[in-house]
Amino acid sequence: MTTTVAPGLASGTCTGTNAVTDAGLKGEERTDLAQESATDLLTAADVPWNLVIWNDPVNLMSYVSYVFQSYFGYSEAKSNKLMLEVHRKGRSIVAYGGKEQVEQHAVAMHGYGLWATVEKASSSGDGQGRKGGSRG
């Protein structure tokens, strides 16, 4: 264990993480505050996001279902259900996850020629915004 000396104290007076700092806080307390702030930032970045596929006048329904099966690995039944929701309601949430992951899915959907957007998932406990699942 190394000896830490706070200003104005003789060598060997304070040791380890209990050394008093200039701010008057123990080193252990300052570490806890720094870790808490970092944890808060990580939690905020991990808020779930939805991938929304929009109805368009160009793509065939069979093609939209094919894209869901081939890209997301969804079953034919699930892909058809999501495709019909897009067709009938104008939109469907087909995946959710972290923002970067969902943005990558949106770029991939654009590559397939589908209209896709990313939206923050609702925070209500009714399960809305948590359809589908995330790829991977």
C-alpha positions in Angstrom: 0.0 0.0 0.0 1.3 3.4 -0.9 1.2 6.4 1.4 -0.8 9.4 0.3 0.0 12.7 1.9 -2.6 15.5 1.9 -1.4 19.1 1.9 -0.4 20.2 5.4 0.0 16.7 6.8 3.2 14.9 7.7 4.3 12.0 5.6 2.6 8.7 6.7 -0.3 10.4 8.4 -3.0 9.4 5.8 -2.9 6.2 3.7 -4.9 4.6 0.9 -8.2 5.9 -0.3 -9.0 7.6 3.0 -6.7 10.5 2.3 -8.2 13.9 2.6 -8.1 15.9 -0.6 -8.1 19.7 -1.3 -11.9 19.6 -1.6 -12.2 18.1 1.9 -13.7 14.9 0.5 -12.3 11.5 1.1 -10.8 10.0 -2.1 -13.2 7.1 -1.8 -16.2 9.4 -1.9 -14.9 11.3 -5.0 -14.5 7.9 -6.8 -18.1 7.0 -6.0 -19.4 10.3 -7.4 -17.4 9.9 -10.6 -18.6 6.3 -11.1 -22.2 7.3 -10.4 -22.0 10.1 -13.1 -20.5 7.7 -15.6 -23.2 5.1 -14.9 -25.9 7.7 -15.4 -24.5 8.6 -18.8 -24.4 5.0 -19.9 -28.0 4.4 -18.7 -29.2 7.4 -20.7 -27.6 6.2 -23.9 -29.2 2.8 -23.6 -32.8 4.0 -23.7 -34.6 1.7 -26.1 -35.3 3.0 -29.7 -37.8 1.6 -32.2 -37.3 0.9 -35.9 -40.4 2.0 -37.8 -41.2 0.8 -41.3 -43.6 3.0 -43.2 -46.0 2.0 -46.0 -45.0 3.1 -49.4 -46.6 3.0 -52.9 -43.6 1.3 -54.5 -42.7 -2.0 -52.8 -44.8 -5.2 -53.1 -46.1 -6.7 -49.9 -44.3 -9.9 -50.7 -41.0 -8.1 -51.0 -41.5 -6.3 -47.6 -42.1 -9.7 -46.0 -39.1 -11.1 -47.8 -36.9 -8.3 -46.4 -38.1 -9.0 -42.8 -37.3 -12.7 -43.2 -33.9 -12.3 -44.8 -32.6 -9.4 -42.8 -34.1 -9.9 -39.3 -34.5 -13.7 -39.6 -38.2 -13.5 -38.7 -40.4 -16.5 -39.5 -42.7 -16.2 -42.5 -45.7 -15.8 -40.2 -44.2 -13.0 -38.2 -42.9 -11.3 -41.3 -46.3 -11.4 -42.9 -48.0 -10.1 -39.7 -45.6 -7.1 -39.6 -46.0 -6.5 -43.4 -49.8 -6.5 -43.1 -49.5 -4.0 -40.2 -47.4 -1.7 -42.4 -49.9 -2.1 -45.2 -53.1 -1.6 -43.1 -51.9 0.9 -40.4 -49.3 2.7 -42.5 -46.4 1.8 -40.2 -45.1 -1.0 -38.0 -42.4 -1.2 -35.3 -40.3 -4.1 -36.5 -37.3 -4.0 -34.1 -36.1 -2.2 -31.0 -32.8 -1.8 -29.2 -30.0 0.7 -28.6 -30.0 3.8 -30.7 -26.9 2.9 -32.7 -28.1 -0.6 -33.4 -31.5 0.6 -34.6 -29.9 3.3 -36.7 -27.9 0.6 -38.4 -31.1 -1.3 -39.1 -32.7 1.8 -40.6 -29.7 2.2 -43.0 -30.0 -1.4 -44.0 -33.8 -1.0 -44.6 -33.0 2.0 -46.8 -30.6 -0.2 -48.7 -33.5 -2.6 -49.4 -35.6 0.4 -50.6 -37.9 0.5 -47.6 -39.0 3.7 -45.8 -37.6 3.4 -42.2 -37.2 5.8 -39.3 -35.9 5.6 -35.8 -38.0 6.8 -32.8 -37.5 6.7 -29.1 -39.6 3.9 -27.5 -42.5 4.9 -25.4 -41.9 4.7 -21.7 -45.4 3.6 -20.8 -45.7 0.1 -19.4 -48.3 -1.1 -21.9 -45.7 -2.9 -24.0 -46.1 -0.5 -27.0 -42.9 0.1 -28.7 -41.5 -3.3 -27.8 -42.8 -5.3 -30.7 -40.5 -7.4 -32.8 -37.2 -7.6 -31.3 -33.7 -6.7 -32.0 -31.5 -8.4 -34.6 -28.4 -10.1 -33.4 
